[in-house]
Amino acid sequence: MTVIVLTNCPVGLRGFLTRWLLEISSGVFVGNPSARIRDVLWAEVQQYAGEGRALLAHTTNNEQGFTFRTHDHAWHPLDYEGVTLIHRPDTKPSSEASQPAAEPSGWSKASKRRRYGR
């Protein structure tokens, strides 16, 4: 089983993928092509994605039973002791992460008591 997810990609690329895969939702393609065809499709996706992002997930013979590849995506797959995990970059700057969240201004004392159960 092969799944390709496209985000913000040209319509022509989506049309190309419909030759081999079924588009079950906007930008989500599913099918069962051979490994050779899957690699050719992924090469085409990488070449013609433009400013878009792409994700390929397919079955394989490993502990998880699947693997995935990304193209121009903020999240990246990492191999951790034979298991593929997703690395999500930290979106907050480190200075904000160490400081406690400030209480929003403009709330009445009664509202603050109700919120915090005091």
C-alpha positions as CSV (number, residue, x, y, z in Angstrom):
1,M,0.0,0.0,0.0
2,T,1.3,3.4,-0.9
3,V,0.0,6.8,0.3
4,I,1.1,10.2,-1.1
5,V,-0.1,13.4,0.5
6,L,0.4,16.7,-1.4
7,T,0.0,20.2,0.0
8,N,0.1,23.3,-2.2
9,C,1.3,21.4,-5.2
10,P,0.5,22.1,-8.9
11,V,-2.6,20.6,-10.4
12,G,-0.6,18.9,-13.1
13,L,1.3,16.9,-10.6
14,R,-2.0,15.7,-9.1
15,G,-3.2,14.7,-12.6
16,F,0.0,12.8,-13.1
17,L,-0.4,10.8,-9.9
18,T,-4.0,9.9,-10.8
19,R,-2.6,7.7,-13.6
20,W,-1.2,5.3,-11.0
21,L,-3.0,6.1,-7.7
22,L,-6.6,6.9,-6.6
23,E,-7.2,10.3,-5.2
24,I,-9.5,9.7,-2.2
25,S,-9.4,13.2,-0.9
26,S,-8.0,16.5,-2.1
27,G,-4.2,15.9,-2.3
28,V,-4.3,12.3,-0.8
29,F,-3.4,9.5,-3.2
30,V,-3.6,5.8,-2.4
31,G,-2.6,2.7,-4.4
32,N,-0.5,-0.4,-4.6
33,P,2.1,0.2,-7.3
34,S,5.3,-1.8,-7.5
35,A,8.4,-0.6,-5.7
36,R,10.0,0.6,-9.0
37,I,6.9,2.6,-10.0
38,R,6.6,4.0,-6.5
39,D,10.2,5.3,-6.7
40,V,9.6,6.8,-10.1
41,L,6.4,8.5,-8.8
42,W,8.3,9.9,-5.8
43,A,11.0,11.2,-8.0
44,E,8.4,13.0,-10.1
45,V,6.8,14.4,-7.0
46,Q,10.1,15.8,-5.8
47,Q,10.9,17.3,-9.1
48,Y,7.5,19.0,-9.8
49,A,6.2,19.8,-6.3
50,G,7.4,23.4,-6.7
51,E,6.8,25.3,-3.4
52,G,4.5,22.5,-2.1
53,R,5.1,19.8,0.4
54,A,4.8,16.1,0.0
55,L,4.7,13.0,2.1
56,L,5.1,9.4,1.0
57,A,4.2,6.4,3.2
58,H,4.4,2.8,2.1
59,T,4.5,-0.7,3.5
60,T,7.8,-2.4,3.9
61,N,9.3,-5.3,5.8
62,N,10.5,-3.8,9.1
63,E,9.3,-3.6,12.7
64,Q,6.7,-1.0,12.1
65,G,5.5,-2.5,8.8
66,F,5.7,0.9,7.0
67,T,8.1,3.7,6.3
68,F,7.8,7.2,5.0
69,R,9.6,10.0,3.2
70,T,9.1,13.8,3.2
71,H,9.8,16.6,0.7
72,D,10.0,20.2,1.9
73,H,8.3,19.4,5.1
74,A,9.1,20.9,8.5
75,W,8.7,17.5,10.2
76,H,11.5,15.0,9.3
77,P,11.7,11.2,9.8
78,L,14.5,10.0,12.2
79,D,15.7,6.5,12.7
80,Y,15.9,5.7,16.4
81,E,17.2,2.2,17.1
82,G,15.5,0.8,14.1
83,V,12.2,2.6,14.6
84,T,11.3,5.6,12.4
85,L,10.0,8.5,14.4
86,I,9.0,12.0,13.3
87,H,11.0,15.0,14.5
88,R,8.9,18.0,15.0
89,P,10.9,21.3,15.3
90,D,10.3,23.4,18.4
91,T,8.1,26.4,17.3
92,K,8.7,28.5,20.4
93,P,12.0,30.3,21.0
94,S,14.0,28.9,23.9
95,S,13.6,32.1,26.0
96,E,9.8,31.8,25.9
97,A,9.8,28.2,26.9
98,S,11.7,28.8,30.1
99,Q,9.4,31.6,31.3
100,P,6.0,30.9,32.9
101,A,2.9,32.0,31.0
102,A,1.8,35.4,32.0
103,E,-1.7,35.8,33.3
104,P,-3.9,37.7,30.8
105,S,-4.6,41.2,31.8
106,G,-8.2,42.6,32.1
107,W,-9.7,39.7,34.0
108,S,-11.6,40.6,37.2
109,K,-10.6,39.1,40.6
110,A,-13.8,37.1,40.7
111,S,-13.2,35.6,37.3
112,K,-9.6,34.6,38.3
113,R,-11.0,32.9,41.5
114,R,-13.5,30.9,39.5
115,R,-10.9,29.9,36.9
116,Y,-8.3,28.7,39.5
117,G,-10.8,27.3,42.0
118,R,-9.8,29.6,44.9
